[in-house]
């Protein structure tokens, strides 16, 4: 680690690691050990998902809920073991909670910057999606205006009812818990909080880590190709296209998430970006004007845009899994 690292520069995480580890005394790990450890954690994160059926010989899950609960447990076990494994390899000075949590980016200082700035930066990629949702909201408001409704009270109440209903829908949907909580948390713990400190302590440069770590993150999603091809009986071409698309944007997002983690030294930064991307799905890059401004049939309640994911049904959620960053 360099001695001139400061929290305000690109290598804020390196500053935290320098404070918590014994690298300046020459105690460190080799680059080979760091890479092998990262590979082992990536393989273990994927392999443990199939442990219940392949190793424990449990019967196939009877429903989507039981299937996801199994994966939640496996992902949690993988994350905890990876954190323990990483702490045994890294040359941490002390086993105090402040040192351990700091290495993994679990901190309380500068919390609001680590949340607000990544959300604002990530939202720039979804400008098209936001514009479409706002256009839909404006069209709904115009419908209320033309219908002579009570513009101030009814419209606001209906909007609030829609959003409250959607929040309750998310809270009761186990697939939503997978996309918005379990998958982002466990993946960021393993692929950012564990792997990046290992690679930095292994002698890799900041930019090398930002571009190398996402490769492991992307390859960990290759299991979806086998699931699409064998379990969902998709054609080889369709399974390859879906897996290729997923590999592409997981590399891009992985690089971005790694940058946020290294830049801020906070695990919460890539975590909120991960959740935000899963909520928004793939960015809207193109929309025809006539589609965007199309007048919808009048209804008694305004619609807040057509989301690509229907949070009110598990089946619809499962159909769109290839477009999310998750288990």
C-alpha positions as CSV (number, residue, x, y, z in Angstrom):
1,X,0.0,0.0,0.0
2,X,1.2,3.5,-0.7
3,X,1.8,5.9,2.1
4,X,0.2,8.9,0.5
5,X,-3.3,7.3,0.3
6,X,-6.0,9.6,1.6
7,X,-9.7,9.1,2.0
8,X,-10.5,11.8,-0.6
9,X,-8.6,10.2,-3.5
10,X,-9.5,7.3,-5.7
11,X,-8.0,4.8,-3.3
12,X,-10.0,5.5,-0.2
13,X,-10.3,1.7,0.4
14,X,-6.5,1.4,0.3
15,X,-6.3,4.0,3.0
16,X,-8.6,2.0,5.2
17,X,-6.7,-1.2,4.5
18,X,-3.4,0.5,5.3
19,X,-4.7,1.5,8.7
20,X,-6.1,-1.9,9.5
21,X,-3.3,-4.2,8.2
22,X,0.4,-4.9,8.7
23,X,1.4,-4.3,5.0
24,X,3.8,-1.6,5.9
25,X,5.8,-4.1,8.0
26,X,6.2,-6.4,5.0
27,X,3.5,-8.9,6.1
28,X,1.2,-9.5,3.2
29,X,0.0,-12.1,0.7
30,X,1.2,-13.0,-2.8
31,X,-0.7,-12.2,-5.9
32,X,-1.1,-15.9,-6.7
33,X,-2.7,-16.6,-3.3
34,X,-5.0,-13.7,-3.7
35,X,-6.2,-14.8,-7.1
36,X,-6.7,-18.4,-6.1
37,X,-8.6,-17.3,-3.0
38,X,-10.9,-15.2,-5.1
39,X,-11.4,-18.0,-7.6
40,X,-12.2,-20.4,-4.7
41,X,-14.8,-18.0,-3.2
42,X,-16.5,-17.5,-6.6
43,X,-16.7,-21.2,-7.3
44,X,-18.0,-21.9,-3.8
45,X,-20.6,-19.2,-4.1
46,X,-22.1,-20.9,-7.1
47,X,-21.5,-24.5,-6.2
48,X,-23.2,-24.3,-2.8
49,X,-26.4,-23.3,-4.4
50,X,-26.7,-26.8,-5.8
51,X,-25.6,-28.6,-2.5
52,X,-29.2,-29.3,-1.3
53,X,-30.1,-31.5,-4.3
54,X,-26.7,-32.8,-5.5
55,X,-24.9,-33.5,-2.2
56,X,-27.5,-33.5,0.6
57,X,-29.9,-35.4,-1.8
58,X,-32.9,-33.4,-0.7
59,X,-36.1,-33.7,-2.8
60,X,-36.6,-31.0,-5.4
61,X,-38.4,-28.0,-4.0
62,X,-42.2,-28.1,-4.3
63,X,-42.6,-24.4,-5.0
64,X,-40.8,-21.3,-5.9
65,X,-40.8,-20.1,-2.3
66,X,-39.1,-23.3,-1.0
67,X,-36.6,-23.1,-3.9
68,X,-35.6,-19.5,-3.1
69,X,-35.5,-20.2,0.7
70,X,-32.9,-22.9,0.0
71,X,-30.9,-20.5,-2.1
72,X,-31.1,-17.8,0.5
73,X,-29.7,-20.2,3.1
74,X,-26.9,-21.4,0.8
75,X,-26.0,-17.8,-0.2
76,X,-25.9,-16.7,3.5
77,X,-23.6,-19.7,4.4
78,X,-21.3,-18.9,1.5
79,X,-21.1,-15.2,2.5
80,X,-20.3,-16.0,6.1
81,X,-17.7,-18.6,5.3
82,X,-16.1,-16.3,2.7
83,X,-15.8,-13.5,5.3
84,X,-14.2,-15.9,7.8
85,X,-11.9,-17.3,5.1
86,X,-10.9,-13.9,4.0
87,X,-10.1,-12.7,7.5
88,X,-7.8,-15.7,8.0
89,X,-5.8,-14.8,4.9
90,X,-5.6,-11.1,5.2
91,X,-2.8,-9.7,7.5
92,X,-5.2,-7.8,9.8
93,X,-3.5,-6.1,12.7
94,X,-6.3,-6.8,15.3
95,X,-9.4,-8.8,15.6
96,X,-11.3,-5.9,17.0
97,X,-14.6,-5.3,15.3
98,X,-13.6,-1.8,14.1
99,X,-10.6,-3.3,12.1
100,X,-12.5,-6.2,10.7
101,X,-15.6,-4.3,9.7
102,X,-13.4,-1.5,8.2
103,X,-11.6,-4.0,6.0
104,X,-14.9,-5.2,4.5
105,X,-16.2,-1.7,4.0
106,X,-18.7,-1.9,6.8
107,X,-18.4,1.6,8.3
108,X,-20.6,4.4,9.8
109,X,-18.5,7.4,8.9
110,X,-19.5,9.4,5.7
111,X,-22.5,7.2,5.4
112,X,-24.8,9.7,3.6
113,X,-22.1,10.4,1.0
114,X,-21.7,6.7,0.4
115,X,-25.5,6.4,-0.2
116,X,-26.5,9.6,-2.0
117,X,-23.7,10.0,-4.4
118,X,-23.8,6.4,-5.8
119,X,-27.6,6.6,-6.2
120,X,-27.4,9.9,-8.1
121,X,-24.6,8.6,-10.3
122,X,-26.4,5.4,-11.0
123,X,-29.6,7.2,-11.8
124,X,-27.9,8.9,-14.8
125,X,-27.9,5.5,-16.5
126,X,-31.6,5.3,-16.1
127,X,-32.5,8.7,-17.4
128,X,-34.6,7.2,-20.2
129,X,-36.5,5.0,-17.8
130,X,-37.2,7.9,-15.5
131,X,-38.4,10.1,-18.4
132,X,-40.8,7.4,-19.6
133,X,-42.2,7.0,-16.1
134,X,-42.6,10.7,-15.7
135,X,-44.3,11.0,-19.1
136,X,-46.7,8.2,-18.0
137,X,-47.5,10.1,-14.8
138,X,-48.1,13.4,-16.7
139,X,-50.5,11.6,-19.1
140,X,-52.4,10.2,-16.1
141,X,-52.6,13.6,-14.6
142,X,-53.9,15.1,-17.8
143,X,-56.6,12.4,-17.9
144,X,-57.7,13.5,-14.4
145,X,-57.6,17.1,-15.5
146,X,-59.7,16.5,-18.7
147,X,-62.2,14.4,-16.7
148,X,-62.8,17.3,-14.3
149,X,-61.6,15.3,-11.3
150,X,-60.5,16.9,-8.0
151,X,-56.9,17.4,-9.1
152,X,-55.3,18.0,-5.7
153,X,-56.8,15.4,-3.5
154,X,-58.0,12.3,-5.6
155,X,-55.0,12.2,-7.8
156,X,-52.5,12.4,-4.9
157,X,-54.4,9.8,-2.9
158,X,-54.5,7.4,-5.8
159,X,-50.8,7.8,-6.3
160,X,-50.1,7.1,-2.7
161,X,-52.4,4.1,-2.7
162,X,-50.5,2.7,-5.7
163,X,-47.1,3.1,-4.1
164,X,-48.2,1.8,-0.8
165,X,-49.8,-1.2,-2.5
166,X,-46.6,-1.8,-4.4
167,X,-44.5,-1.6,-1.2
168,X,-46.7,-4.2,0.5
169,X,-46.5,-6.3,-2.7
170,X,-42.7,-6.2,-2.6
171,X,-42.5,-7.0,1.1
172,X,-44.7,-10.1,0.6
173,X,-43.0,-11.3,-2.5
174,X,-40.1,-13.7,-1.9
175,X,-38.8,-13.2,-5.4
176,X,-38.5,-9.5,-4.6
177,X,-36.6,-10.3,-1.4
178,X,-34.2,-12.2,-3.6
179,X,-33.7,-9.4,-6.1
180,X,-33.6,-6.5,-3.6
181,X,-32.0,-7.9,-0.5
182,X,-30.4,-11.3,-0.5
183,X,-28.7,-11.3,-3.8
184,X,-27.3,-7.8,-3.6
185,X,-26.1,-8.3,0.0
186,X,-24.5,-11.7,-0.4
187,X,-22.9,-10.9,-3.8
188,X,-21.4,-7.6,-2.6
189,X,-20.1,-9.2,0.5
190,X,-18.3,-12.0,-1.5
191,X,-17.3,-10.3,-4.8
192,X,-16.5,-6.8,-3.4
193,X,-16.0,-6.9,0.4
194,X,-13.9,-10.1,0.3
195,X,-12.2,-10.1,-3.1
196,X,-11.1,-6.5,-3.5
197,X,-9.1,-6.3,-0.2
198,X,-7.5,-9.6,-1.1
199,X,-6.4,-8.4,-4.5
200,X,-5.2,-5.1,-3.2
201,X,-3.1,-6.8,-0.6
202,X,-1.9,-9.2,-3.2
203,X,-0.1,-6.3,-5.0
204,X,-2.6,-5.6,-7.7
205,X,-3.1,-2.0,-8.7
206,X,-6.4,-0.1,-8.2
207,X,-7.4,-0.1,-11.8
208,X,-6.4,-3.8,-12.3
209,X,-8.7,-4.7,-9.4
210,X,-11.6,-2.7,-10.9
211,X,-11.3,-4.5,-14.2
212,X,-10.3,-8.0,-13.0
213,X,-12.7,-8.5,-10.1
214,X,-15.8,-8.1,-12.3
215,X,-14.7,-11.0,-14.5
216,X,-15.1,-13.4,-11.5
217,X,-18.5,-11.7,-10.8
218,X,-19.6,-12.3,-14.3
219,X,-18.4,-15.9,-14.6
220,X,-20.3,-16.7,-11.4
221,X,-23.5,-16.1,-13.4
222,X,-22.6,-18.8,-16.0
223,X,-24.7,-21.3,-14.0
224,X,-27.8,-19.5,-15.4
225,X,-26.9,-20.8,-18.9
226,X,-27.2,-24.4,-17.6
227,X,-30.5,-23.6,-15.8
228,X,-32.0,-22.0,-18.9
229,X,-30.9,-24.8,-21.2
230,X,-31.6,-27.9,-19.1
231,X,-34.2,-26.9,-16.5
232,X,-36.3,-24.4,-18.5
233,X,-35.8,-26.3,-21.8
234,X,-34.7,-23.2,-23.7
235,X,-33.0,-23.7,-27.0
236,X,-29.2,-23.5,-27.2
237,X,-29.3,-20.2,-29.1
238,X,-31.8,-18.6,-26.7
239,X,-29.9,-19.8,-23.6
240,X,-26.6,-18.5,-25.1
241,X,-28.1,-15.1,-25.9
242,X,-29.6,-14.7,-22.4
243,X,-26.3,-15.9,-20.8
244,X,-24.2,-13.7,-23.1
245,X,-26.3,-10.6,-22.3
246,X,-26.1,-11.3,-18.6
247,X,-22.3,-11.8,-18.8
248,X,-22.0,-8.5,-20.6
249,X,-23.8,-6.3,-18.2
250,X,-22.5,-8.1,-15.1
251,X,-19.0,-7.2,-16.3
252,X,-20.0,-3.6,-16.7
253,X,-21.9,-3.4,-13.4
254,X,-19.1,-5.3,-11.6
255,X,-16.5,-2.8,-12.8
256,X,-18.8,0.1,-11.7
257,X,-19.5,-1.5,-8.3
258,X,-15.8,-2.2,-7.8
259,X,-15.0,1.4,-8.5
260,X,-17.6,2.6,-6.0
261,X,-16.2,0.3,-3.3
262,X,-12.6,1.3,-3.9
263,X,-13.5,5.0,-4.2
264,X,-15.6,5.2,-1.1
265,X,-14.3,2.4,1.1
266,X,-17.9,1.7,1.9
267,X,-19.8,-1.5,1.2
268,X,-23.0,0.4,1.2
269,X,-22.0,2.3,-2.0
270,X,-22.0,-0.7,-4.4
271,X,-24.9,-2.3,-2.4
272,X,-27.3,0.6,-3.0
273,X,-26.2,0.7,-6.6
274,X,-26.9,-3.0,-6.9
275,X,-30.4,-2.7,-5.4
276,X,-31.2,0.4,-7.5
277,X,-30.2,-1.5,-10.7
278,X,-32.3,-4.5,-9.8
279,X,-35.3,-2.2,-9.1
280,X,-34.9,-0.4,-12.4
281,X,-34.0,-3.4,-14.5
282,X,-32.2,-2.8,-17.8
283,X,-32.0,0.9,-18.8
284,X,-34.3,2.1,-21.5
285,X,-32.1,3.1,-24.4
286,X,-34.8,3.9,-27.1
287,X,-38.5,4.6,-27.2
288,X,-40.6,5.7,-30.1
289,X,-42.3,9.1,-29.7
290,X,-45.7,7.8,-30.5
291,X,-45.4,5.0,-27.9
292,X,-44.1,7.4,-25.3
293,X,-46.9,9.9,-25.8
294,X,-49.6,7.4,-26.6
295,X,-52.9,8.3,-24.9
296,X,-54.0,5.4,-22.7
297,X,-57.7,4.5,-22.0
298,X,-59.2,6.4,-19.2
299,X,-59.2,4.6,-15.8
300,X,-60.2,5.4,-12.3
301,X,-56.6,5.4,-11.0
302,X,-53.4,6.7,-12.5
303,X,-50.7,4.2,-13.6
304,X,-47.2,5.0,-12.7
305,X,-45.6,3.7,-15.9
306,X,-45.2,0.2,-17.2
307,X,-42.5,-1.5,-15.3
308,X,-40.7,-4.4,-17.0
309,X,-41.2,-6.4,-13.8
310,X,-44.6,-7.1,-12.3
311,X,-44.0,-7.2,-8.5
312,X,-47.5,-8.5,-7.9
313,X,-46.7,-12.0,-9.1
314,X,-44.0,-14.5,-8.6
315,X,-44.4,-16.1,-12.0
316,X,-43.8,-12.8,-13.7
317,X,-40.8,-12.1,-11.5
318,X,-39.3,-15.5,-12.3
319,X,-39.7,-14.9,-16.0
320,X,-37.6,-11.7,-15.8
321,X,-34.7,-13.2,-13.8
322,X,-32.3,-13.0,-16.7
323,X,-32.5,-9.2,-16.6
324,X,-31.5,-8.9,-12.9
325,X,-28.3,-9.2,-11.0
326,X,-29.1,-12.0,-8.6
327,X,-28.8,-15.6,-7.5
